[in-house]
Amino acid sequence: MGLKRAIKGIETRKKGSCELVTPVAEAKLRIVPMPEGVPPGGVHAAGLDVEFNGKRRRLEIDTGASGLLLS
């Protein structure tokens, strides 16, 4: 029940300052390995290198997720 309430709260919030300025028909992004696992040299996860508001970050790809939340 708490999850449904949280989702409803997010849906009813006022629109923030993040908006798509120009429609994008297609985008290609390079998936990068995130070598943090065991054994040494193994790949723990995959990610995308992105930039938001001038800050570069690597987003981990969660193949089981149904959406994406940035805070």
HTML snippet that shows the backbone in 3Dmol.js (N, CA, C, O; Angstrom):
<script src="https://3Dmol.org/build/3Dmol-min.js"></script>
<div id="view" style="width:600px;height:400px;position:relative"></div>
<script>
const pdb = `
ATOM      1  N   MET A   1       0.824  -1.198   0.000  1.00  0.00           N
ATOM      2  CA  MET A   1       0.000   0.000   0.000  1.00  0.00           C
ATOM      3  C   MET A   1       0.867   1.262   0.000  1.00  0.00           C
ATOM      4  O   MET A   1       0.507   2.261  -0.623  1.00  0.00           O
ATOM      5  N   GLY A   2       2.009   1.219   0.696  1.00  0.00           N
ATOM      6  CA  GLY A   2       2.899   2.371   0.743  1.00  0.00           C
ATOM      7  C   GLY A   2       3.467   2.714  -0.619  1.00  0.00           C
ATOM      8  O   GLY A   2       3.633   3.888  -0.949  1.00  0.00           O
ATOM      9  N   LEU A   3       3.768   1.690  -1.418  1.00  0.00           N
ATOM     10  CA  LEU A   3       4.305   1.918  -2.758  1.00  0.00           C
ATOM     11  C   LEU A   3       3.273   2.607  -3.642  1.00  0.00           C
ATOM     12  O   LEU A   3       3.605   3.543  -4.369  1.00  0.00           O
ATOM     13  N   LYS A   4       2.031   2.153  -3.585  1.00  0.00           N
ATOM     14  CA  LYS A   4       0.977   2.784  -4.386  1.00  0.00           C
ATOM     15  C   LYS A   4       0.791   4.245  -3.969  1.00  0.00           C
ATOM     16  O   LYS A   4       0.573   5.111  -4.816  1.00  0.00           O
ATOM     17  N   ARG A   5       0.876   4.513  -2.686  1.00  0.00           N
ATOM     18  CA  ARG A   5       0.730   5.885  -2.193  1.00  0.00           C
ATOM     19  C   ARG A   5       1.894   6.752  -2.691  1.00  0.00           C
ATOM     20  O   ARG A   5       1.690   7.902  -3.081  1.00  0.00           O
ATOM     21  N   ALA A   6       3.103   6.203  -2.678  1.00  0.00           N
ATOM     22  CA  ALA A   6       4.271   6.946  -3.162  1.00  0.00           C
ATOM     23  C   ALA A   6       4.144   7.254  -4.645  1.00  0.00           C
ATOM     24  O   ALA A   6       4.439   8.370  -5.073  1.00  0.00           O
ATOM     25  N   ILE A   7       3.707   6.276  -5.435  1.00  0.00           N
ATOM     26  CA  ILE A   7       3.522   6.487  -6.874  1.00  0.00           C
ATOM     27  C   ILE A   7       2.476   7.569  -7.114  1.00  0.00           C
ATOM     28  O   ILE A   7       2.666   8.448  -7.955  1.00  0.00           O
ATOM     29  N   LYS A   8       1.381   7.506  -6.381  1.00  0.00           N
ATOM     30  CA  LYS A   8       0.320   8.511  -6.525  1.00  0.00           C
ATOM     31  C   LYS A   8       0.858   9.900  -6.177  1.00  0.00           C
ATOM     32  O   LYS A   8       0.514  10.881  -6.838  1.00  0.00           O
ATOM     33  N   GLY A   9       1.698   9.988  -5.147  1.00  0.00           N
ATOM     34  CA  GLY A   9       2.287  11.272  -4.762  1.00  0.00           C
ATOM     35  C   GLY A   9       3.167  11.839  -5.848  1.00  0.00           C
ATOM     36  O   GLY A   9       3.139  13.042  -6.111  1.00  0.00           O
ATOM     37  N   ILE A  10       3.950  10.981  -6.484  1.00  0.00           N
ATOM     38  CA  ILE A  10       4.813  11.420  -7.582  1.00  0.00           C
ATOM     39  C   ILE A  10       3.972  11.888  -8.760  1.00  0.00           C
ATOM     40  O   ILE A  10       4.281  12.908  -9.376  1.00  0.00           O
ATOM     41  N   GLU A  11       2.919  11.158  -9.077  1.00  0.00           N
ATOM     42  CA  GLU A  11       2.072  11.502 -10.218  1.00  0.00           C
ATOM     43  C   GLU A  11       1.346  12.823 -10.023  1.00  0.00           C
ATOM     44  O   GLU A  11       1.054  13.513 -11.001  1.00  0.00           O
ATOM     45  N   THR A  12       1.048  13.192  -8.780  1.00  0.00           N
ATOM     46  CA  THR A  12       0.278  14.410  -8.540  1.00  0.00           C
ATOM     47  C   THR A  12       1.145  15.646  -8.291  1.00  0.00           C
ATOM     48  O   THR A  12       0.612  16.746  -8.141  1.00  0.00           O
ATOM     49  N   ARG A  13       2.458  15.487  -8.244  1.00  0.00           N
ATOM     50  CA  ARG A  13       3.343  16.639  -8.054  1.00  0.00           C
ATOM     51  C   ARG A  13       3.271  17.584  -9.241  1.00  0.00           C
ATOM     52  O   ARG A  13       2.949  17.189 -10.362  1.00  0.00           O
ATOM     53  N   LYS A  14       3.580  18.842  -8.961  1.00  0.00           N
ATOM     54  CA  LYS A  14       3.640  19.823 -10.041  1.00  0.00           C
ATOM     55  C   LYS A  14       4.792  19.478 -10.965  1.00  0.00           C
ATOM     56  O   LYS A  14       5.781  18.880 -10.541  1.00  0.00           O
ATOM     57  N   LYS A  15       4.664  19.856 -12.221  1.00  0.00           N
ATOM     58  CA  LYS A  15       5.702  19.590 -13.214  1.00  0.00           C
ATOM     59  C   LYS A  15       6.975  20.325 -12.829  1.00  0.00           C
ATOM     60  O   LYS A  15       6.943  21.512 -12.506  1.00  0.00           O
ATOM     61  N   GLY A  16       8.095  19.614 -12.866  1.00  0.00           N
ATOM     62  CA  GLY A  16       9.381  20.193 -12.501  1.00  0.00           C
ATOM     63  C   GLY A  16      10.012  20.957 -13.648  1.00  0.00           C
ATOM     64  O   GLY A  16       9.346  21.278 -14.632  1.00  0.00           O
ATOM     65  N   SER A  17      11.292  21.246 -13.520  1.00  0.00           N
ATOM     66  CA  SER A  17      11.991  22.038 -14.518  1.00  0.00           C
ATOM     67  C   SER A  17      12.662  21.190 -15.593  1.00  0.00           C
ATOM     68  O   SER A  17      13.355  21.730 -16.456  1.00  0.00           O
ATOM     69  N   CYS A  18      12.471  19.885 -15.557  1.00  0.00           N
ATOM     70  CA  CYS A  18      13.086  19.004 -16.548  1.00  0.00           C
ATOM     71  C   CYS A  18      12.086  18.749 -17.668  1.00  0.00           C
ATOM     72  O   CYS A  18      11.067  18.088 -17.465  1.00  0.00           O
ATOM     73  N   GLU A  19      12.381  19.273 -18.838  1.00  0.00           N
ATOM     74  CA  GLU A  19      11.480  19.129 -19.976  1.00  0.00           C
ATOM     75  C   GLU A  19      12.267  18.780 -21.228  1.00  0.00           C
ATOM     76  O   GLU A  19      13.417  19.192 -21.384  1.00  0.00           O
ATOM     77  N   LEU A  20      11.652  18.032 -22.105  1.00  0.00           N
ATOM     78  CA  LEU A  20      12.247  17.721 -23.393  1.00  0.00           C
ATOM     79  C   LEU A  20      12.097  18.954 -24.283  1.00  0.00           C
ATOM     80  O   LEU A  20      10.981  19.364 -24.603  1.00  0.00           O
ATOM     81  N   VAL A  21      13.215  19.534 -24.674  1.00  0.00           N
ATOM     82  CA  VAL A  21      13.189  20.772 -25.447  1.00  0.00           C
ATOM     83  C   VAL A  21      12.971  20.487 -26.922  1.00  0.00           C
ATOM     84  O   VAL A  21      12.182  21.164 -27.581  1.00  0.00           O
ATOM     85  N   THR A  22      13.660  19.499 -27.433  1.00  0.00           N
ATOM     86  CA  THR A  22      13.558  19.133 -28.835  1.00  0.00           C
ATOM     87  C   THR A  22      13.236  17.651 -28.947  1.00  0.00           C
ATOM     88  O   THR A  22      13.945  16.827 -28.369  1.00  0.00           O
ATOM     89  N   PRO A  23      12.191  17.293 -29.673  1.00  0.00           N
ATOM     90  CA  PRO A  23      11.876  15.870 -29.837  1.00  0.00           C
ATOM     91  C   PRO A  23      13.055  15.109 -30.447  1.00  0.00           C
ATOM     92  O   PRO A  23      13.739  15.617 -31.336  1.00  0.00           O
ATOM     93  N   VAL A  24      13.283  13.902 -29.968  1.00  0.00           N
ATOM     94  CA  VAL A  24      14.375  13.064 -30.458  1.00  0.00           C
ATOM     95  C   VAL A  24      13.772  11.823 -31.100  1.00  0.00           C
ATOM     96  O   VAL A  24      13.057  11.064 -30.445  1.00  0.00           O
ATOM     97  N   ALA A  25      14.059  11.617 -32.376  1.00  0.00           N
ATOM     98  CA  ALA A  25      13.525  10.459 -33.089  1.00  0.00           C
ATOM     99  C   ALA A  25      14.312   9.201 -32.759  1.00  0.00           C
ATOM    100  O   ALA A  25      13.742   8.113 -32.675  1.00  0.00           O
ATOM    101  N   GLU A  26      15.631   9.345 -32.571  1.00  0.00           N
ATOM    102  CA  GLU A  26      16.476   8.183 -32.321  1.00  0.00           C
ATOM    103  C   GLU A  26      17.727   8.627 -31.585  1.00  0.00           C
ATOM    104  O   GLU A  26      18.246   9.717 -31.827  1.00  0.00           O
ATOM    105  N   ALA A  27      18.206   7.791 -30.696  1.00  0.00           N
ATOM    106  CA  ALA A  27      19.458   8.064 -29.994  1.00  0.00           C
ATOM    107  C   ALA A  27      20.214   6.757 -29.818  1.00  0.00           C
ATOM    108  O   ALA A  27      19.617   5.715 -29.547  1.00  0.00           O
ATOM    109  N   LYS A  28      21.520   6.816 -29.973  1.00  0.00           N
ATOM    110  CA  LYS A  28      22.364   5.647 -29.768  1.00  0.00           C
ATOM    111  C   LYS A  28      23.361   5.977 -28.666  1.00  0.00           C
ATOM    112  O   LYS A  28      24.093   6.963 -28.748  1.00  0.00           O
ATOM    113  N   LEU A  29      23.377   5.145 -27.642  1.00  0.00           N
ATOM    114  CA  LEU A  29      24.279   5.334 -26.515  1.00  0.00           C
ATOM    115  C   LEU A  29      25.128   4.092 -26.341  1.00  0.00           C
ATOM    116  O   LEU A  29      24.645   2.969 -26.489  1.00  0.00           O
ATOM    117  N   ARG A  30      26.394   4.298 -26.026  1.00  0.00           N
ATOM    118  CA  ARG A  30      27.302   3.180 -25.810  1.00  0.00           C
ATOM    119  C   ARG A  30      27.105   2.633 -24.402  1.00  0.00           C
ATOM    120  O   ARG A  30      27.167   3.385 -23.430  1.00  0.00           O
ATOM    121  N   ILE A  31      26.869   1.334 -24.287  1.00  0.00           N
ATOM    122  CA  ILE A  31      26.752   0.676 -22.992  1.00  0.00           C
ATOM    123  C   ILE A  31      28.166   0.367 -22.506  1.00  0.00           C
ATOM    124  O   ILE A  31      28.958  -0.236 -23.230  1.00  0.00           O
ATOM    125  N   VAL A  32      28.476   0.779 -21.282  1.00  0.00           N
ATOM    126  CA  VAL A  32      29.822   0.592 -20.743  1.00  0.00           C
ATOM    127  C   VAL A  32      29.795  -0.414 -19.596  1.00  0.00           C
ATOM    128  O   VAL A  32      28.854  -0.419 -18.802  1.00  0.00           O
ATOM    129  N   PRO A  33      30.817  -1.266 -19.500  1.00  0.00           N
ATOM    130  CA  PRO A  33      30.882  -2.220 -18.395  1.00  0.00           C
ATOM    131  C   PRO A  33      31.203  -1.508 -17.087  1.00  0.00           C
ATOM    132  O   PRO A  33      31.947  -0.527 -17.071  1.00  0.00           O
ATOM    133  N   MET A  34      30.643  -2.004 -16.002  1.00  0.00           N
ATOM    134  CA  MET A  34      30.922  -1.467 -14.673  1.00  0.00           C
ATOM    135  C   MET A  34      31.620  -2.567 -13.874  1.00  0.00           C
ATOM    136  O   MET A  34      30.963  -3.341 -13.177  1.00  0.00           O
ATOM    137  N   PRO A  35      32.951  -2.638 -13.976  1.00  0.00           N
ATOM    138  CA  PRO A  35      33.715  -3.747 -13.386  1.00  0.00           C
ATOM    139  C   PRO A  35      33.896  -3.601 -11.876  1.00  0.00           C
ATOM    140  O   PRO A  35      34.956  -3.180 -11.414  1.00  0.00           O
ATOM    141  N   GLU A  36      32.871  -3.945 -11.117  1.00  0.00           N
ATOM    142  CA  GLU A  36      32.957  -3.835  -9.659  1.00  0.00           C
ATOM    143  C   GLU A  36      32.747  -5.186  -8.988  1.00  0.00           C
ATOM    144  O   GLU A  36      32.726  -5.272  -7.760  1.00  0.00           O
ATOM    145  N   GLY A  37      32.592  -6.237  -9.781  1.00  0.00           N
ATOM    146  CA  GLY A  37      32.220  -7.515  -9.200  1.00  0.00           C
ATOM    147  C   GLY A  37      33.378  -8.437  -8.924  1.00  0.00           C
ATOM    148  O   GLY A  37      34.545  -8.089  -9.105  1.00  0.00           O
ATOM    149  N   VAL A  38      33.029  -9.598  -8.490  1.00  0.00           N
ATOM    150  CA  VAL A  38      33.989 -10.662  -8.231  1.00  0.00           C
ATOM    151  C   VAL A  38      33.691 -11.750  -9.236  1.00  0.00           C
ATOM    152  O   VAL A  38      32.508 -12.026  -9.434  1.00  0.00           O
ATOM    153  N   PRO A  39      34.604 -12.374  -9.869  1.00  0.00           N
ATOM    154  CA  PRO A  39      36.043 -12.316  -9.657  1.00  0.00           C
ATOM    155  C   PRO A  39      36.654 -11.055 -10.247  1.00  0.00           C
ATOM    156  O   PRO A  39      36.016 -10.368 -11.045  1.00  0.00           O
ATOM    157  N   PRO A  40      37.900 -10.744  -9.853  1.00  0.00           N
ATOM    158  CA  PRO A  40      38.563  -9.566 -10.412  1.00  0.00           C
ATOM    159  C   PRO A  40      38.534  -9.603 -11.939  1.00  0.00           C
ATOM    160  O   PRO A  40      38.813 -10.632 -12.554  1.00  0.00           O
ATOM    161  N   GLY A  41      38.199  -8.481 -12.526  1.00  0.00           N
ATOM    162  CA  GLY A  41      38.100  -8.407 -13.980  1.00  0.00           C
ATOM    163  C   GLY A  41      36.719  -8.758 -14.481  1.00  0.00           C
ATOM    164  O   GLY A  41      36.425  -8.579 -15.663  1.00  0.00           O
ATOM    165  N   GLY A  42      35.859  -9.258 -13.596  1.00  0.00           N
ATOM    166  CA  GLY A  42      34.490  -9.588 -13.975  1.00  0.00           C
ATOM    167  C   GLY A  42      33.652  -8.331 -14.099  1.00  0.00           C
ATOM    168  O   GLY A  42      34.016  -7.277 -13.577  1.00  0.00           O
ATOM    169  N   VAL A  43      32.546  -8.444 -14.780  1.00  0.00           N
ATOM    170  CA  VAL A  43      31.658  -7.294 -14.957  1.00  0.00           C
ATOM    171  C   VAL A  43      30.467  -7.451 -14.025  1.00  0.00           C
ATOM    172  O   VAL A  43      29.735  -8.438 -14.093  1.00  0.00           O
ATOM    173  N   HIS A  44      30.284  -6.476 -13.165  1.00  0.00           N
ATOM    174  CA  HIS A  44      29.198  -6.481 -12.183  1.00  0.00           C
ATOM    175  C   HIS A  44      27.885  -6.014 -12.811  1.00  0.00           C
ATOM    176  O   HIS A  44      26.818  -6.562 -12.532  1.00  0.00           O
ATOM    177  N   ALA A  45      27.981  -5.000 -13.658  1.00  0.00           N
ATOM    178  CA  ALA A  45      26.779  -4.405 -14.252  1.00  0.00           C
ATOM    179  C   ALA A  45      27.162  -3.663 -15.528  1.00  0.00           C
ATOM    180  O   ALA A  45      28.335  -3.592 -15.897  1.00  0.00           O
ATOM    181  N   ALA A  46      26.146  -3.113 -16.193  1.00  0.00           N
ATOM    182  CA  ALA A  46      26.348  -2.288 -17.382  1.00  0.00           C
ATOM    183  C   ALA A  46      25.750  -0.917 -17.111  1.00  0.00           C
ATOM    184  O   ALA A  46      24.811  -0.784 -16.326  1.00  0.00           O
ATOM    185  N   GLY A  47      26.298   0.100 -17.766  1.00  0.00           N
ATOM    186  CA  GLY A  47      25.817   1.446 -17.505  1.00  0.00           C
ATOM    187  C   GLY A  47      25.858   2.330 -18.738  1.00  0.00           C
ATOM    188  O   GLY A  47      26.313   1.928 -19.809  1.00  0.00           O
ATOM    189  N   LEU A  48      25.372   3.540 -18.552  1.00  0.00           N
ATOM    190  CA  LEU A  48      25.370   4.578 -19.589  1.00  0.00           C
ATOM    191  C   LEU A  48      26.047   5.810 -19.028  1.00  0.00           C
ATOM    192  O   LEU A  48      25.736   6.234 -17.915  1.00  0.00           O
ATOM    193  N   ASP A  49      26.974   6.397 -19.784  1.00  0.00           N
ATOM    194  CA  ASP A  49      27.585   7.664 -19.385  1.00  0.00           C
ATOM    195  C   ASP A  49      26.672   8.788 -19.844  1.00  0.00           C
ATOM    196  O   ASP A  49      26.374   8.906 -21.033  1.00  0.00           O
ATOM    197  N   VAL A  50      26.223   9.623 -18.894  1.00  0.00           N
ATOM    198  CA  VAL A  50      25.283  10.703 -19.194  1.00  0.00           C
ATOM    199  C   VAL A  50      25.753  11.991 -18.533  1.00  0.00           C
ATOM    200  O   VAL A  50      26.642  11.978 -17.682  1.00  0.00           O
ATOM    201  N   GLU A  51      25.144  13.103 -18.937  1.00  0.00           N
ATOM    202  CA  GLU A  51      25.426  14.385 -18.318  1.00  0.00           C
ATOM    203  C   GLU A  51      24.110  15.096 -18.043  1.00  0.00           C
ATOM    204  O   GLU A  51      23.285  15.251 -18.943  1.00  0.00           O
ATOM    205  N   PHE A  52      23.912  15.530 -16.797  1.00  0.00           N
ATOM    206  CA  PHE A  52      22.732  16.288 -16.392  1.00  0.00           C
ATOM    207  C   PHE A  52      23.202  17.559 -15.709  1.00  0.00           C
ATOM    208  O   PHE A  52      23.988  17.507 -14.763  1.00  0.00           O
ATOM    209  N   ASN A  53      22.728  18.688 -16.181  1.00  0.00           N
ATOM    210  CA  ASN A  53      23.073  19.983 -15.595  1.00  0.00           C
ATOM    211  C   ASN A  53      24.584  20.156 -15.443  1.00  0.00           C
ATOM    212  O   ASN A  53      25.062  20.666 -14.430  1.00  0.00           O
ATOM    213  N   GLY A  54      25.323  19.726 -16.458  1.00  0.00           N
ATOM    214  CA  GLY A  54      26.760  19.891 -16.455  1.00  0.00           C
ATOM    215  C   GLY A  54      27.533  18.889 -15.613  1.00  0.00           C
ATOM    216  O   GLY A  54      28.754  19.002 -15.499  1.00  0.00           O
ATOM    217  N   LYS A  55      26.857  17.915 -15.021  1.00  0.00           N
ATOM    218  CA  LYS A  55      27.525  16.914 -14.185  1.00  0.00           C
ATOM    219  C   LYS A  55      27.489  15.565 -14.889  1.00  0.00           C
ATOM    220  O   LYS A  55      26.422  15.055 -15.228  1.00  0.00           O
ATOM    221  N   ARG A  56      28.690  14.987 -15.107  1.00  0.00           N
ATOM    222  CA  ARG A  56      28.787  13.686 -15.768  1.00  0.00           C
ATOM    223  C   ARG A  56      28.599  12.583 -14.734  1.00  0.00           C
ATOM    224  O   ARG A  56      29.183  12.622 -13.651  1.00  0.00           O
ATOM    225  N   ARG A  57      27.780  11.606 -15.082  1.00  0.00           N
ATOM    226  CA  ARG A  57      27.512  10.476 -14.199  1.00  0.00           C
ATOM    227  C   ARG A  57      27.403   9.212 -15.030  1.00  0.00           C
ATOM    228  O   ARG A  57      27.195   9.267 -16.242  1.00  0.00           O
ATOM    229  N   ARG A  58      27.545   8.077 -14.369  1.00  0.00           N
ATOM    230  CA  ARG A  58      27.319   6.797 -15.027  1.00  0.00           C
ATOM    231  C   ARG A  58      26.080   6.172 -14.389  1.00  0.00           C
ATOM    232  O   ARG A  58      26.055   5.905 -13.187  1.00  0.00           O
ATOM    233  N   LEU A  59      25.061   5.946 -15.205  1.00  0.00           N
ATOM    234  CA  LEU A  59      23.827   5.325 -14.735  1.00  0.00           C
ATOM    235  C   LEU A  59      23.914   3.823 -14.921  1.00  0.00           C
ATOM    236  O   LEU A  59      24.219   3.343 -16.013  1.00  0.00           O
ATOM    237  N   GLU A  60      23.646   3.083 -13.859  1.00  0.00           N
ATOM    238  CA  GLU A  60      23.627   1.630 -13.970  1.00  0.00           C
ATOM    239  C   GLU A  60      22.314   1.193 -14.610  1.00  0.00           C
ATOM    240  O   GLU A  60      21.247   1.691 -14.253  1.00  0.00           O
ATOM    241  N   ILE A  61      22.395   0.267 -15.549  1.00  0.00           N
ATOM    242  CA  ILE A  61      21.209  -0.245 -16.217  1.00  0.00           C
ATOM    243  C   ILE A  61      20.632  -1.383 -15.393  1.00  0.00           C
ATOM    244  O   ILE A  61      21.316  -2.370 -15.122  1.00  0.00           O
ATOM    245  N   ASP A  62      19.382  -1.247 -14.998  1.00  0.00           N
ATOM    246  CA  ASP A  62      18.680  -2.287 -14.241  1.00  0.00           C
ATOM    247  C   ASP A  62      17.662  -2.923 -15.192  1.00  0.00           C
ATOM    248  O   ASP A  62      16.609  -2.348 -15.464  1.00  0.00           O
ATOM    249  N   THR A  63      17.988  -4.104 -15.686  1.00  0.00           N
ATOM    250  CA  THR A  63      17.131  -4.736 -16.682  1.00  0.00           C
ATOM    251  C   THR A  63      15.804  -5.215 -16.114  1.00  0.00           C
ATOM    252  O   THR A  63      14.899  -5.569 -16.870  1.00  0.00           O
ATOM    253  N   GLY A  64      15.678  -5.231 -14.807  1.00  0.00           N
ATOM    254  CA  GLY A  64      14.417  -5.640 -14.188  1.00  0.00           C
ATOM    255  C   GLY A  64      13.530  -4.465 -13.801  1.00  0.00           C
ATOM    256  O   GLY A  64      12.425  -4.667 -13.297  1.00  0.00           O
ATOM    257  N   ALA A  65      13.994  -3.245 -14.028  1.00  0.00           N
ATOM    258  CA  ALA A  65      13.229  -2.070 -13.624  1.00  0.00           C
ATOM    259  C   ALA A  65      12.137  -1.748 -14.633  1.00  0.00           C
ATOM    260  O   ALA A  65      12.272  -2.026 -15.825  1.00  0.00           O
ATOM    261  N   SER A  66      11.059  -1.159 -14.140  1.00  0.00           N
ATOM    262  CA  SER A  66       9.967  -0.760 -15.022  1.00  0.00           C
ATOM    263  C   SER A  66      10.007   0.722 -15.346  1.00  0.00           C
ATOM    264  O   SER A  66       9.156   1.213 -16.087  1.00  0.00           O
ATOM    265  N   GLY A  67      10.986   1.448 -14.801  1.00  0.00           N
ATOM    266  CA  GLY A  67      11.084   2.873 -15.059  1.00  0.00           C
ATOM    267  C   GLY A  67      12.419   3.408 -14.586  1.00  0.00           C
ATOM    268  O   GLY A  67      13.307   2.638 -14.218  1.00  0.00           O
ATOM    269  N   LEU A  68      12.567   4.725 -14.593  1.00  0.00           N
ATOM    270  CA  LEU A  68      13.814   5.372 -14.204  1.00  0.00           C
ATOM    271  C   LEU A  68      13.465   6.572 -13.346  1.00  0.00           C
ATOM    272  O   LEU A  68      12.618   7.383 -13.718  1.00  0.00           O
ATOM    273  N   LEU A  69      14.122   6.688 -12.187  1.00  0.00           N
ATOM    274  CA  LEU A  69      13.900   7.816 -11.295  1.00  0.00           C
ATOM    275  C   LEU A  69      15.227   8.510 -11.064  1.00  0.00           C
ATOM    276  O   LEU A  69      16.182   7.886 -10.603  1.00  0.00           O
ATOM    277  N   LEU A  70      15.295   9.774 -11.374  1.00  0.00           N
ATOM    278  CA  LEU A  70      16.488  10.586 -11.108  1.00  0.00           C
ATOM    279  C   LEU A  70      16.159  11.596 -10.036  1.00  0.00           C
ATOM    280  O   LEU A  70      15.123  12.259 -10.093  1.00  0.00           O
ATOM    281  N   SER A  71      17.040  11.714  -9.056  1.00  0.00           N
ATOM    282  CA  SER A  71      16.796  12.696  -7.991  1.00  0.00           C
ATOM    283  C   SER A  71      17.986  13.598  -7.822  1.00  0.00           C
ATOM    284  O   SER A  71      17.970  14.489  -6.973  1.00  0.00           O
TER     285      SER A  71
END
`;
const viewer = $3Dmol.createViewer("view");
viewer.addModel(pdb, "pdb");
viewer.setStyle({}, {cartoon: {color: "spectrum"}});
viewer.zoomTo();
viewer.render();
</script>
